[in-house]
Amino acid sequence: MSEIIFIYEGNKLSVQCNKNQKMEEICNKFCEKINKKNINSLTFLFGGSKLDLDKTFNEISEENKISILVYNNENEICSKCGRILNNKKIEEIISLVDNINVSLFGLYDQIEYIINNLINKNDIKLNSQLKNINIILDQTTKDIKRINNELNLTKLINNENTSLKINNINENNNPNSKNEIICIYNKQNDEISLLHDYSKINHLKSEYAKFYLEGKDDINEKNIDIYINDKKIKFDYKYKSDEIGKIKVTFKFKKLITKMNHMLWLCNSLESIDLSSFNSSNVDNMSCMFYECSSLKSINFSSFNTSKVYNMSFMFIGCVSLKSLDLSSFNTINVKNMRCMFCKCYSLESINLSSFDISNVDNMSYMLDGCSSLKSLDLSSFNTTNVEKMKSILKGCHSLNENNIKINNSKRKF
């Protein structure tokens, strides 16, 4: 016997079947279980497209168990790409509900199928009725959040000309992916630091030096082209010229990198950075990434993918000009070290940590040490019961008190 698990309105319902049994018969068994006599009152979606009910279990899967998403008849499924069409308007591509194991029904395959169907068309024109095309991933479960970030998919949105715009899809599937970082530097001297030069400490042999140098295989001329005001220059970690004032620096990456630790270490002329076109889906180390970028005032993290990162220690230490940080896009499920993450951010008045999952963090000592300008802080999502080191996490946060800080008292050990 084989097993099919139907996912209907957030519930999982198992139906036993013979491998050679037709899908129509199996789906009818499911309909009987939920008191739906007419199979046409439901739509069955498998692998991103409408299920062929004439096929047998054996023809659609080699496994002993498969899972099928079930939708009510008000959802019309596009047979070509698996999109859900409601009243002739595309309102969602995939709608997921609470308490579903993502691996259960092959979310990766479904989304990949849909995206490939969309981006393989050279010219997708949609009429004005097609609005709010979204991949809606239910944000109530950690698994869905994690998958959303790992896939690096945010939204598929119509622009004003009703041409489909696809943002932040893996560069291997999307020829329009830029994979670049745009920075604004305020150049007051002949020479400024653009990136951290890892080659300067090759002589060090300590364990710390080994960690320190992890990024040298990614942050170099083999992997990055540098443009100053849109003009390509010879690769260098510094930029020397008579030019004074604000300059735009674009780093164009030739491959997906894995390390960003110490990347902008002591780049004290950097004023703003836009990471919205950068593919960070493979990055696992961001320690000291903005170490003492003392002029840094704004960072665009809107599409930043941190799902694989394990180390965020000292990430923003010494960013004394930052007044606000929106880290709501951060996925921290795999992070283990947040030590001194925001140390000495003296001007920081607001910070959004609402997406932070610290269930795997073991060290968050001095995390907000010196954030003396913070006017409020919401740590209600923090469950610190598994944290081993959290000494002086709020040391020097003189503007915070019991009236402007939210803490989940049942899941803390401050």
Secondary structure, DSSP 8 states (H G I E B T S, - for coil): -EEEEEEETTEEEEEEE-TTSBHHHHHHHHHHHTT---GGGEEEEETTEE--TTSBHHHH-SSSEEEEEEEETTSEE-TTT--EEETTEEEES-B--TT--GGGGTHHHHHHHHHHHHHTSS--B--TT------B--TTSHHHHHHHHHHT---EEE-TT-BEEE-S--TTT-TT---EEEEEEEE-SSEEE-S--GGGGTT--SHHHHHHGGGGGTSSTTTEEEEETTEEE---SEEE-S--EEEEEEEEESS--SB-TTTTTT-TTEEEEE-TT---TT--B-TTTTTT-TT--EEE-TT---TT--B-TTTTTT-TT--EEE-TT---TT--B-TTTTTT-TT--EEE-TT---TT--B-TTTTTT-TT---EEETT---TT-SB-TTTTTT-TT--TTTEEE-GGG---
